[in-house]
């Protein structure tokens, strides 16, 4: 069964607006490493439009830092799905799905292959609540933003979800990556419902 991971840069106070962060080479290496273990990326429309055409252009023009280029080259060939009711066109190796995100993720998890990288902040709470997210990779940057949306703002779950800390990585910038895996107790409780 494939695992679904969610990775995000956030501030100390949980804000995820990308303009507040400037990942250095170490952080880009970390995210490139995550891509190498990924067989499929599932985006929400907003995240997809943030990533494309930016990263395909970096890969094509070899613009940016060596870390930027390595990330772009690792991410571009991975098959992608965009969950959207409004998006009409997508880049090659990308399909648009406009209904039933829960059913899609359940179906994809049953297929063989590498991990699924899920990237939609609006759909994350629902999928977490259903037990469909197996891993969280949260990179916390040493900044307080004090504004913008927070990752788990207004997040309600039917019951407490337990994750266990698998790994931490401290970067020269002061950012820290926290890798959590869903606790097996949580998996068993949700699968019996």
N, C-alpha and C positions, 0 to 999 in steps of 0.2 A: 504494500500500500504506500502510495506516495505521500510525502509530508508536505504540508503547506507552511511556508514561513512568511513573516511580515517583517520588513526592515525599514527603519525610519531614523532620520536625524531629528533630535528634539532638543529644546533648551532645558535648563534645570527646572523651569516652571511648566514644562510640557508643551510649549508651542512648537509647531512643526512647519511654519512658513519658511520655505527654503532660502529666502533672501537674508535671513539672519545668520546663515552659516557659510563658511568658506572652507570646505574640506581640503586639507593638505594632501601631499603625496601618500602619507601613511594611511589616511582615511580612504583615499581612492583605491589603494591596494586592498584594503579590507573589503570594500564593496565589490571590487573585481573578483576577489576570492569567493565571495558569496555567489556571484554570477557563474563561476566555474562549476558550482554544484547545483545549478538550476537548469531544468529542462523545459520550463514553460513559465512565462510571466503573464499574470492576469492583472490588468490595469483597470481602474475606473477611468472615465473619460477625462476628468481634470488632470489626473496624474499623467495619463498618456499624452495629453497635449503639452504638458510641461516637459516630458522626456523627448517627444518627437515633434519637430525635426531637429532639436538641439543635438542629441547624441549621434544620430546618423550623420549630421554635418561634421561633427568632430572626427568621426571615423573616416569619412570620405576625404576631408581636407587635411587630416593630420594636424588639426589646430588644437591648441591647448597644451597642457603639460603632458609629460610622458604618462603620468597616472591617469589623466583624462582620456588619453588615446587608448590606453590599455583597457580601461573600463568600457569605453564605447565599442571597442573591437570585441570584447567578451559579451556585451549585451546585445548587439545588433543581430547576430545570427540566431539567437534564441527565439523559438516560436512564441507568439504573443496572442492574447485575447484581450479585447477591450469590452468592458461591460458598459453599454450605453444605449439609450433610447433615441439619442439625437445625432450621434456621430454617423456620417454617411460614408466616409472614405478613410482608409488606413493604409499604412505602408505595407510593402510585401512582407510575407510570413506573419501577417496579422489578420485575425478575423474579428468581426464585430458580433457580439451576442447581446440581444436586447431584452432578454427575459430570464427569470428564475436563476439568479446568481447562486442561491443555495444548492439547487439541484445540479448546476454545472460543476460547482466545486466538489460536491459529493461524487459525481461521475468521474471527474478528473483524478481524484484521490485513488480511485480503484484501478486506474491504468498503471502499467509499469513505467518506470523511468525515473529521472532525477527529480529533485524537489520542485515544487511550484512556488514561485515568488508572487505573493499577493500584494497588490499595491493600490489600495483605495481606502482613504481615511473615512469616507462616509459609509462604506459597507463593512468596515472592520468591526464595529460593535456588534452587529447582527451575527456575523460569522464567528466571532469569539464566543458570543452567547450560545451558539449552537455547537460549540466544541470543534469547529472546523479549522481553526488555526492551531498548528502544532508547535510552532517556534516563533519567538519574538526576538529580533535583533534590534535593540534600541541603542542608538549612539547619542549619549547625552553630552552636549556641548557646554562649556563653562560660561554660560551667559544667561542672565535673567532678561526676558523680553517684556513681560508685563502686558502684552497686548496680543491680539490675534487668537485664533482658535487653538485650543489645547487638544492633544491627542485623545485623551479619555474624558473630555468634558461631557457632562450629562450622560455618561455611560452607565446603563443599567443592565445588570445580568440577572437571570432567573435564580441563580445561586452563586456562591463564591467559587471562583475559578482559581485553581492552584497551579502555579508554574514553579519549576525548580531552576535555580541558577546553574547553568552548565559551564559557563566560561566568562571571564572578563578580560578586556584588553585595554590598557591605558596607552594613550597616544601622547606624543610630545606636545601637542597643542593643548593638552589638558582635558580633551574629550575622553570619554570612556565608553567602550562598547560592552553592553550587557547582553548575553545570549541566554535566553530562557527557553526551556522545553516544558510542554504541558505535562503536568503531573499525572501519572497513571491512574490515581484515584479519581481525578477529574474525568479522564477518558472513560473509565468504567461507569461512573455515575451518569454521564451524558448518554452513553450508548444503551443504557437500560430504559431510557425514556421513550 
